[in-house]
Amino acid sequence: MNATPNYQLSQWDAEDRVQRVDFNADNAKIDAAVKGVDRRVDSLSSSVSTINTSLSKKASTTSLNSAVSRISALESGKVDKSAHSSDVSALRSENCWVKLGEKYTTADGQTAKIAIPNISAYRELEIVFRGASATSSSCYIMLVCNDITSSRVFTSHNSFNNAISAMYLANLTNTQGGGTVRLFPLWPDSQTALHSTYIAKITGANKAWSGGQYEAVFEEITWDSIKSLSIFASPNAGGLAAGSGMSVYGLKK
């Protein structure tokens, strides 16, 4: 009787006796071989699982590294932002003049008004104004604080002997004019003082320019009570012409 070359299984010739023990021996060999194949398959499956786990960990590591890079970039930006904020703060402290607002009328007859928040933070206000009458009449440009038109204002070029209900900033024509105003507190009672300088064009044959100055004290308005400033034209002028208005700046303490 012959045998197979690999697992030595029985190979019968015609003259050989067929015995049960030969079949049992062959079955045992086949069973052992199949078991070995199963072990190798299990081992291969385990290897594949290990590879998948490694790949998964690698992907997680890649995501983590990416997140770390983003965090580093954000932290860098945070530092840059802090440095920028510090620079802005330094510039603001060096720049003592702050623009508090501006208002220019868009139609005839309007009033220009600007809110003044936290006036106690400023030593002085400077107002740059321009204006003209909405009609052909000349007019006074007038200033009020906190919308109080009845407050007594003492004004004069040399001595304070004239009390009026609102401060005259300028005597303007219906063509053009403007000027600047300084507001500041008087010591020690903090009454509000004013100095105004203006230039205006006079309508007429010579079309000359005219200018003037006003000094005033708002006796009933203390510095810390200022909440808003408004300019308007005297009633005979029909209000301010469109485009009239002012810009207000504060000198920080």
C-alpha positions in Angstrom: 0.0 0.0 0.0 1.3 3.4 -0.9 0.9 6.8 0.9 0.3 10.4 -0.2 3.5 12.6 -0.2 2.3 15.4 2.2 0.1 13.9 4.9 0.9 10.2 4.3 -2.6 9.2 3.8 -3.3 5.7 2.5 -3.2 4.9 -1.2 -4.6 1.4 -2.0 -3.7 -0.7 -4.9 -6.0 -3.4 -6.2 -4.3 -6.2 -4.4 -4.2 -4.4 -1.0 -6.4 -5.3 1.9 -8.7 -2.4 3.1 -8.6 -2.2 6.9 -10.5 0.1 9.2 -7.4 1.1 11.2 -6.0 2.7 8.0 -9.1 4.8 7.6 -9.0 5.8 11.3 -5.3 6.8 11.0 -6.0 8.9 7.9 -8.9 10.7 9.6 -6.7 11.5 12.6 -4.1 13.0 10.3 -6.8 15.0 8.4 -8.3 16.3 11.7 -4.9 17.4 13.0 -4.2 19.2 9.7 -7.5 21.0 9.7 -6.9 22.0 13.4 -3.6 23.5 12.4 -5.3 25.5 9.6 -7.8 26.8 12.1 -5.1 28.0 14.4 -3.3 29.8 11.6 -6.6 31.5 10.6 -7.2 32.6 14.2 -3.7 33.9 14.4 -4.2 35.8 11.1 -7.5 37.3 12.4 -5.7 38.4 15.6 -3.0 40.1 13.5 -5.6 41.8 11.3 -7.3 43.1 14.5 -4.0 44.3 15.9 -3.3 46.2 12.6 -6.8 47.8 12.7 -6.3 48.9 16.3 -2.9 50.4 15.4 -4.4 52.2 12.5 -7.2 53.5 14.6 -4.7 54.7 17.2 -2.6 56.3 14.5 -5.7 58.2 13.2 -6.4 59.3 16.8 -2.9 60.5 17.2 -3.0 62.4 14.0 -6.2 64.1 15.1 -4.7 64.9 18.5 -1.6 66.3 16.8 -3.8 68.4 14.6 -5.8 69.6 17.6 -2.5 70.5 19.4 -1.4 72.5 16.4 -4.7 74.4 16.3 -4.5 75.1 20.0 -0.9 76.3 19.6 -2.0 78.6 16.8 -4.9 79.9 18.9 -2.6 80.5 21.9 -0.2 82.4 19.7 -3.0 84.5 18.4 -4.1 85.1 22.0 -0.6 86.4 22.8 -0.7 88.6 19.7 -4.1 89.9 20.7 -2.9 90.7 24.2 0.1 92.5 22.8 -2.2 94.4 20.4 -4.5 95.4 23.2 -1.6 96.6 25.2 -0.4 98.7 22.3 -3.9 100.2 21.8 -4.1 101.0 25.5 -0.7 102.7 25.3 -1.7 104.7 22.3 -4.9 105.8 24.0 -3.1 107.0 27.0 -0.7 109.0 24.9 -3.5 110.5 22.8 -5.1 112.8 25.3 -7.7 114.1 22.9 -10.7 111.9 22.3 -13.5 112.4 19.7 -16.8 112.2 21.6 -19.1 112.6 18.6 -20.3 114.7 15.7 -23.7 115.8 14.4 -24.5 117.6 11.2 -28.0 118.4 10.1 -29.5 116.8 7.0 -32.4 119.2 6.5 -33.1 122.9 7.2 -34.4 123.7 10.6 -32.8 120.8 12.5 -30.8 121.0 15.7 -27.4 119.4 16.2 -27.1 117.6 19.5 -24.4 115.4 20.9 -24.5 113.3 24.1 -21.5 113.8 26.4 -21.0 110.6 28.5 -18.8 110.7 31.7 -17.9 114.4 31.5 -15.9 114.0 34.7 -13.2 112.1 32.8 -12.3 115.2 30.8 -10.5 118.5 31.7 -11.9 120.4 28.7 -14.1 120.1 25.7 -13.4 121.5 22.3 -16.2 122.1 19.8 -15.6 122.7 16.1 -18.8 124.1 14.6 -20.1 125.4 11.4 -23.5 126.8 10.4 -25.6 129.2 8.5 -29.2 130.4 8.6 -31.8 128.4 6.8 -33.3 131.6 5.4 -31.9 134.8 4.0 -31.7 136.4 7.4 -28.5 136.5 9.5 -28.6 134.6 12.7 -26.9 133.8 15.9 -25.6 130.3 16.5 -26.5 129.4 20.1 -25.3 126.7 22.5 -27.1 125.0 25.3 -26.1 122.3 27.8 -28.5 119.6 28.8 -31.3 121.2 26.7 -31.6 124.0 29.3 -32.4 127.1 27.2 -33.5 129.1 30.3 -30.2 128.8 32.1 -28.5 132.2 32.8 -25.4 132.7 30.8 -23.2 135.8 31.6 -21.3 136.9 28.5 -19.3 139.9 27.3 -16.2 140.7 25.4 -14.6 142.3 28.4 -16.8 142.2 31.5 -19.5 139.8 32.3 -22.5 142.1 32.6 -25.0 140.7 30.1 -27.2 137.7 31.1 -28.9 135.8 28.3 -30.8 132.5 28.2 -28.5 130.7 25.8 -24.9 131.2 24.7 -24.2 133.0 21.4 -21.3 131.2 19.7 -21.3 133.2 16.5 -23.2 135.9 14.6 -23.5 134.2 11.2 -24.9 135.2 7.8 -27.0 133.0 5.5 -23.8 132.1 3.5 -21.2 130.4 5.7 -19.4 130.6 9.0 -18.0 128.6 11.8 -15.5 128.5 14.6 -14.2 126.7 17.7 -15.4 126.6 21.3 -13.6 125.7 24.5 -15.6 124.6 27.5 -13.8 124.0 30.9 -14.6 124.0 34.6 -13.8 127.0 36.8 -12.1 126.3 40.2 -13.2 125.7 42.9 -17.0 125.6 42.3 -16.8 123.9 38.8 -19.0 126.3 37.0 -18.7 125.9 33.3 -16.7 128.5 31.4 -16.7 129.1 27.6 -14.5 130.7 25.1 -15.7 131.0 21.5 -13.9 132.2 18.3 -15.7 132.5 15.0 -15.4 133.7 11.4 -18.3 134.4 9.1 -18.9 135.8 5.7 -21.1 138.9 5.5 -23.6 139.1 2.6 -23.8 142.4 0.8 -22.0 144.5 -1.7 -18.5 144.0 -0.3 -19.0 140.3 0.8 -16.5 140.9 3.5 -15.5 138.5 6.3 -16.2 139.2 9.9 -15.0 137.5 13.1 -15.4 137.7 16.9 -14.8 136.1 20.3 -17.2 135.4 23.2 -16.4 134.6 26.7 -19.1 133.3 29.0 -19.9 131.5 32.3 -22.8 129.1 32.6 -23.6 130.1 36.2 -26.3 127.4 36.7 -24.5 124.5 35.1 -21.6 122.8 36.9 -19.0 120.8 34.9 -19.9 117.4 36.2 -23.6 117.9 35.4 -23.1 118.3 31.6 -24.9 115.4 29.8 -25.3 116.9 26.3 -24.5 119.8 24.0 -26.8 121.3 21.3 -26.4 124.1 18.8 -29.3 125.8 17.1 -30.1 129.1 15.2 -31.9 132.1 16.6 -35.6 132.0 15.9 -35.5 134.7 13.2 -33.3 132.6 11.1 -35.8 129.8 10.5 -33.3 127.3 12.0 -29.9 126.0 10.9 -29.3 125.4 7.2 -28.8 121.7 6.2 -25.1 120.7 6.7 -24.7 122.8 9.9 -23.3 121.0 12.9 -20.4 120.3 15.2 -17.8 117.8 16.3 -16.9 117.5 20.0 -13.5 116.4 21.4 -12.6 115.8 25.0 -9.2 116.4 26.7 -8.7 113.4 29.1 -7.5 114.0 32.7 
